[in-house]
């Protein structure tokens, strides 16, 4: 359990890491790890980062050892592509006495994933962030936070909610007490894998929604895309052994709605830029922070193919972002070949 006066650690100074740090600062002192010294200096000296004022009880460091020494509770919030390397670097400085709750909505992919074709091979080459924390560190009590947490809204002081998911009641209760405030509602869940997959897969739908809205489609199509996208998310998760229940809650459909309808969502913005004719490489250069859904599209598509699922939205998006099929042609094909069944996952 976190000792009195101990700082809470945040690993990652991106928009979401900064947003979570500001929330926690209402309840405890915060130590935030930054990879670059200039960002740490901005936080410590100018007290400004990500266009927001940084509370005085948030301190920045570029030393992971300091995070491990001063913080019992640590929130790793870094892009999934970098998550494993960061955990390896953090590993010497943490142990079984620490608690870690990640806030990364993506998946870790091994090189063998590219050749994987069967469900078993895919499952053995793709890992959630919780699995990575367990694989790379000796920390035992782990969890994740997920939900409709648009970082820009949180930094603006807008009310929001999140879900702390863990196998351990202690982790859920500690996460609640650390994060809960008048503007931030915190729920708990023991369905850890389902919560993590919901957080990752909703980004795929958000990219699709951004494309459709960027092409000028209206709210009717947006609502259809979100509901059909939820169906495909559930079938993908079920194929790899995850619970369905989390997809119908705050971290599932709640996060899906927020991420798929807001221009403050990185994945939605990624989709609008695709619709605008930008290539994936151009978008990577334009966007300040990574759109996790781009990498998750490949995972969802591979699972769909291996399990012989009917996932027209995911297949269409894969063709657009990985096979460079023209957007209008791909969307026309999607609209002309709908599935006749509505709800087939309950």
C-alpha positions in Angstrom: 0.0 0.0 0.0 1.2 3.5 -0.8 2.8 5.0 2.3 1.8 8.5 3.6 3.7 11.3 1.9 5.0 9.0 -0.9 4.9 10.5 -4.4 2.8 8.9 -7.1 4.9 8.1 -10.2 3.9 8.7 -13.8 6.1 7.2 -16.5 5.4 9.3 -19.7 4.8 13.0 -20.2 2.5 12.9 -23.2 -0.9 14.4 -23.2 -2.6 11.6 -21.2 0.3 11.1 -18.8 0.2 14.9 -18.1 -3.6 14.8 -17.7 -3.4 11.9 -15.2 -0.6 13.7 -13.3 -2.8 16.8 -12.9 -5.7 14.7 -11.6 -3.6 12.9 -9.1 -2.0 16.1 -7.9 -5.3 17.0 -6.2 -4.8 14.0 -3.9 -1.0 13.5 -3.7 2.4 14.7 -4.8 3.5 13.5 -8.3 6.8 12.6 -9.8 6.6 12.3 -13.6 9.3 10.7 -15.8 10.2 12.5 -19.0 12.5 11.0 -21.6 13.8 14.4 -22.7 15.5 16.9 -20.3 13.9 19.9 -22.1 10.4 18.6 -21.2 11.4 18.1 -17.6 12.7 21.6 -17.5 9.5 23.0 -18.9 7.5 21.2 -16.1 9.9 22.1 -13.3 10.9 25.6 -14.3 8.2 27.2 -16.5 5.4 25.1 -14.9 3.7 24.8 -18.3 3.4 21.6 -20.5 0.8 20.6 -23.1 -0.7 24.1 -23.1 -1.7 23.8 -19.4 -0.4 25.0 -16.1 1.4 22.4 -14.1 0.5 22.3 -10.3 3.4 23.0 -7.9 3.3 19.5 -6.4 4.2 17.9 -9.7 7.9 17.4 -10.2 9.6 16.0 -13.4 12.6 13.7 -13.6 14.6 12.0 -16.4 15.8 9.3 -14.0 13.7 6.1 -13.8 15.6 5.1 -10.6 14.1 8.1 -8.9 10.6 6.9 -9.9 11.3 3.5 -8.3 12.8 4.9 -5.2 10.2 7.5 -4.4 7.0 6.0 -5.7 5.2 2.8 -4.6 2.4 3.4 -7.0 3.4 3.9 -10.6 1.3 4.7 -13.7 3.2 3.8 -16.9 1.5 5.8 -19.8 3.7 5.5 -22.9 2.9 4.5 -26.5 2.5 0.7 -26.9 5.4 0.6 -29.4 7.8 1.8 -26.7 6.1 0.2 -23.7 8.3 -3.0 -23.5 11.6 -1.1 -23.8 10.5 1.3 -21.0 9.5 -1.6 -18.8 12.9 -3.2 -19.3 14.5 0.1 -18.3 12.3 0.5 -15.3 12.7 -3.2 -14.2 15.9 -2.8 -12.1 14.2 0.0 -10.0 10.9 -1.8 -9.1 10.0 -4.9 -7.3 7.1 -6.9 -5.7 6.5 -4.1 -3.2 5.4 -1.7 -6.1 2.0 -1.4 -7.7 1.7 -0.5 -11.4 -1.5 0.7 -13.2 -0.9 1.4 -16.9 -2.9 3.8 -19.1 -1.8 2.7 -22.5 -4.5 1.8 -25.0 -2.6 -0.4 -27.4 -1.0 -3.8 -27.8 2.6 -5.1 -27.8 3.5 -7.1 -30.9 6.5 -9.5 -31.3 8.3 -9.8 -34.6 6.7 -13.3 -35.1 3.3 -11.7 -35.3 3.9 -10.8 -39.0 4.1 -14.5 -39.9 1.3 -15.6 -37.5 -1.8 -17.0 -39.2 -3.5 -19.2 -36.6 -5.3 -17.8 -33.6 -2.8 -19.6 -31.2 0.1 -18.1 -33.1 -1.4 -14.6 -32.9 -2.2 -14.9 -29.2 1.4 -16.0 -28.6 2.8 -13.0 -30.4 0.6 -10.2 -29.2 0.4 -9.0 -25.6 -1.6 -6.5 -23.5 0.3 -3.9 -21.5 -0.5 -5.7 -18.3 1.1 -8.9 -19.7 4.2 -6.9 -20.7 4.5 -5.4 -17.1 4.4 -8.9 -15.7 6.9 -10.2 -18.3 9.5 -7.5 -17.9 9.3 -6.6 -14.2 8.9 -8.4 -10.9 5.9 -6.2 -10.0 3.0 -8.5 -9.0 0.1 -6.2 -8.3 -0.8 -4.6 -11.7 -3.8 -3.1 -13.4 -4.9 -0.7 -16.1 -7.1 2.4 -16.3 -9.4 2.9 -19.3 -12.5 4.8 -20.3 -13.6 7.9 -22.1 -10.5 9.8 -21.1 -9.8 12.4 -23.9 -6.6 14.0 -22.6 -7.4 17.4 -24.0 -10.7 17.6 -22.2 -9.1 16.5 -18.9 -6.4 19.1 -19.2 -9.1 21.7 -19.8 -10.7 20.7 -16.5 -13.7 18.9 -18.0 -15.4 16.2 -15.9 -14.6 12.6 -17.0 -14.7 9.0 -15.8 -12.4 6.0 -15.9 -12.3 2.3 -15.0 -9.5 0.8 -12.9 -9.2 -2.9 -13.8 -7.2 -5.4 -11.9 -7.2 -8.9 -10.5 -6.5 -7.4 -7.1 -9.0 -5.4 -5.0 -6.1 -3.6 -3.4 -5.1 -2.2 -6.8 -8.6 -1.1 -7.7 -9.1 0.6 -4.3 -5.7 2.3 -4.4 -6.4 3.5 -7.9 -9.7 4.9 -6.9 -8.4 6.8 -3.9 -5.5 8.2 -5.9 -7.6 9.4 -8.9 -11.1 10.2 -7.6 -12.0 13.8 -7.4 -15.1 16.0 -7.9 -14.4 16.1 -11.7 -13.2 12.5 -12.1 -15.4 9.4 -11.5 -13.6 6.1 -11.0 -15.2 2.7 -11.4 -13.6 -0.7 -10.7 -13.5 -4.0 -12.7 -11.9 -7.4 -12.4 -12.2 -8.0 -16.2 -8.7 -6.9 -16.9 -8.1 -8.4 -20.3 -11.5 -7.4 -21.6 -10.9 -3.8 -20.5 -7.5 -3.7 -22.1 -8.8 -5.1 -25.4 -11.8 -2.7 -25.4 -9.4 0.2 -25.0 -7.2 -1.0 -27.8 -9.9 -2.0 -30.3 -12.1 1.1 -30.0 -9.2 3.0 -31.6 -9.8 1.0 -34.8 -13.4 2.2 -34.9 -12.3 5.8 -34.1 -10.1 5.8 -37.2 -13.0 4.5 -39.4 -15.3 7.1 -37.9 -12.8 9.9 -38.7 -12.6 8.7 -42.3 -16.4 8.6 -42.7 -16.8 12.0 -41.1 -13.9 13.4 -43.1 -15.7 12.2 -46.3 -18.8 14.2 -45.3 -21.1 11.4 -44.0 -23.7 12.4 -41.5 -24.8 11.3 -38.0 -26.8 8.4 -39.3 -23.7 6.7 -40.7 -21.7 7.7 -37.7 -24.2 5.9 -35.4 -24.2 2.9 -37.7 -20.4 2.7 -37.8 -20.1 2.9 -34.0 -22.7 0.2 -33.3 -21.4 -2.1 -36.1 -17.9 -1.4 -34.9 -18.8 -2.4 -31.4 -20.0 -5.7 -32.8 -16.7 -6.3 -34.6 -14.7 -5.4 -31.5 -16.6 -7.9 -29.4 -16.1 -10.7 -32.0 -12.4 -10.0 -32.2 -12.0 -10.0 -28.4 -14.1 -13.2 -28.0 -11.9 -14.9 -30.6 -8.8 -14.4 -28.4 -10.5 -15.4 -25.2 -11.6 -12.1 -23.6 -14.8 -11.3 -21.7 -17.6 -9.5 -23.5 -19.0 -7.6 -20.5 -16.4 -4.8 -20.4 -17.3 -3.8 -24.0 -20.8 -2.8 -22.8 -19.6 -0.5 -20.1 -17.7 2.7 -19.5 -14.4 1.4 -20.8 -16.1 -0.2 -23.8 -19.0 1.6 -25.4 -18.3 4.7 -23.3 -14.8 5.1 -24.6 -15.9 4.1 -28.1 -18.4 6.9 -28.3 -16.0 9.6 -27.0 -13.1 8.5 -29.2 -15.1 8.0 -32.3 -16.9 11.3 -32.3 -14.4 13.9 -31.1 -11.8 15.9 -33.0 -9.8 15.8 -29.8 -9.2 12.1 -30.3 -5.9 11.2 -32.0 -7.4 8.2 -33.7 -10.4 10.1 -35.0 -8.0 12.8 -36.3 -5.9 10.2 -38.0 -9.0 9.0 -39.9 -9.9 12.6 -41.0 -6.4 13.0 -42.4 -6.7 9.7 -44.3 -10.0 11.0 -45.8 -8.2 14.2 -46.7 -5.8 12.2 -48.9 -2.8 12.1 -46.6 -0.7 9.0 -46.6 0.1 7.1 -43.4 3.7 8.4 -43.4 2.6 12.0 -43.9 0.2 11.6 -41.0 2.9 10.3 -38.7 5.0 13.4 -39.5 2.0 15.7 -39.0 0.7 14.3 -35.7 2.5 15.2 -32.5 1.5 11.9 -30.7 0.9 8.4 -32.1 -2.5 7.1 -33.1 -2.5 3.7 -31.4 -5.3 2.4 -33.6 -3.1 2.2 -36.7 -1.1 -0.6 -35.3 -4.2 -2.3 -33.8 -5.9 -2.5 -37.2 -3.4 -5.2 -38.3 -4.0 -7.2 -35.1 -7.8 -7.0 -35.6 -7.6 -8.0 -39.2 -5.3 -11.0 -38.5 -7.6 -12.3 -35.8 -10.6 -11.8 -38.1 -9.0 -13.8 -40.9 -7.7 -16.6 -38.6 -11.1 -17.0 -36.9 -13.1 -16.6 -40.1 -15.1 -13.7 -38.7 -17.4 -11.4 -40.6 -15.8 -8.0 -39.9 -16.4 -5.8 -43.0 -15.4 -2.5 -41.2 -12.1 -3.9 -40.0 -11.4 -5.5 -43.4 -12.2 -2.2 -45.2 -10.0 -0.2 -42.9 -7.1 -2.6 -43.3 -7.3 -2.2 -47.1 -7.2 1.6 -46.8 -4.3 2.0 -44.4 -2.2 -1.1 -45.3 -3.0 -1.8 -48.9 -3.6 1.8 -50.1 -7.0 1.0 -51.5 -8.6 4.4 -52.4 -10.9 5.5 -49.6 -14.0 6.1 -51.8 -13.7 2.7 -53.4 -13.3 0.9 -50.1 -16.2 2.7 -48.4 -18.5 2.1 -51.4 -17.8 -1.6 -51.2 -18.5 -1.5 -47.4 -21.9 0.2 -47.9 -22.9 -2.1 -50.7 -22.2 -5.3 -48.8 -23.7 -5.0 -45.3 -24.4 -7.9 -43.0 -28.0 -8.8 -42.6 -27.8 -9.7 -38.9 -27.9 -6.9 -36.4 -27.0 -8.1 -32.9 -25.2 -11.5 -32.9 -22.9 -11.3 -29.9 -25.2 -11.8 -27.0 
